[in-house]
Amino acid sequence: MKFKEASLILASLFGENAFQKWGESKQKYYGPCLRSIFEVLFPLVANNLELFRNNSELLVSIQKEISNRKEYKEATKRGARAIVRFSKLLKLSEIIANESKKH
C-alpha cells in the first residue's frame, strides 16, 4: 500500500519529472530520469506518507534541492559503487525526513 500511495503522490505532483534534476536558472526540470534521485525520493515519501500527503509544497521544495545537497553529490560522484551509493542515498532520505519533521 505504501508503494502505491507514494507512487500516486509523486505522479500527481511531478508527473514524469519526479526523478529529474531541477534547473534553477531555467526554472524547469531537465535531463534523464535519475535512479539516484529515485533512491532518495521514493523511500522518503513511502516512509513518510503522513508528512507529505497534505504538504505538497514541502515535497516539491525537497525534490528540487536533492541534487544540490552535498550528501547527494558525495554519494553520486564518479566511481561510486552502486551498493555504497544506495546506502548513502537511503541515509540522505532519512536525514531529509528528520529535517522536514522539525519544520
N, C-alpha and C positions, 0 to 999 in steps of 0.2 A: 504494500500500500504506500509506503514511503516513496518508493521508486516512481510510482505513477503520479503521486501528488507533486513531488519535486519536479518531475518532467513537465507537468501541466503549468506549474508556476513559472518555470524558466521559459517555456514556449509562449505563454501569454505575455510575458514581459519583453522578451528579446527576439522571439521568432527564430530565424536561422542565425542570428548574431550572438547567441548566448556564449559561444566559446571562441569568439574572435577578440582581437585587441581593439581598444578604443583609441582613436586618434584625436587627441585634444585639440590640435591645431586645425584639423579639418572638421571636427565635431561630427565624426561618424565612425562606424566600425569598419575595419579593413582586414585584409589577409584571409588566410585559410582558417578553418575550424581547428583549434589547437587542443590537442589531447591534454597538454599541461594545464590549460585553463579549466577544462572539464574536471581534471583531477583535484582541483581546488574547489571549484564552484558547486559541482554536483553533491559531494558529501556535505558541504557547508549547508546547502539548502535542505537536503534529505534529513540531516540530523538536527535541524533547527526549524522545522516546519512552522511551529507556533510563532517564532520570531518573524519569519518572512511572509507568512500567509497574508497579513494585512499591512505589510510595511514595504511596499514595492520601491519607494524612493531610496530606502536604505540599501536594498539589494542592488538596485541599478548603480548606486554610487560605489558599492563594493566591487561590482563586476568591472566597472570602468577603471578601477585602480589596481586590480590584481597584478597586471603585468608590469606595473611601475614599482612594486614593492621589492625591497632588497632581498627578502627571503625567496621570492619567486625568481628573481634574476640569478641568485646563487644556485638554486635548485635546477634551473634550466640552462645553465652555462654549457658550452660546447664540451663534449666528452663525458657528460654526466651519465652514469649508468641508470637504466630505467628503474630498477628497484630502489636505488638511493633517491632518485628524483621523486618517485611516487611517495616514498616515506616522508621526504621533506615537504612535499606539497600537501600531503594529508595533515601534517603538523601545522602548516600555514593555515589550512582550513579551520583547525581548532583555535588557533590564535585569533583569527578574524572573528570567529563566533564569540569568543570571550570578550574581545574589544567591543563588539556590537551589542552585547548584553549589558555592558556598562553604560551605554548611552541611552 
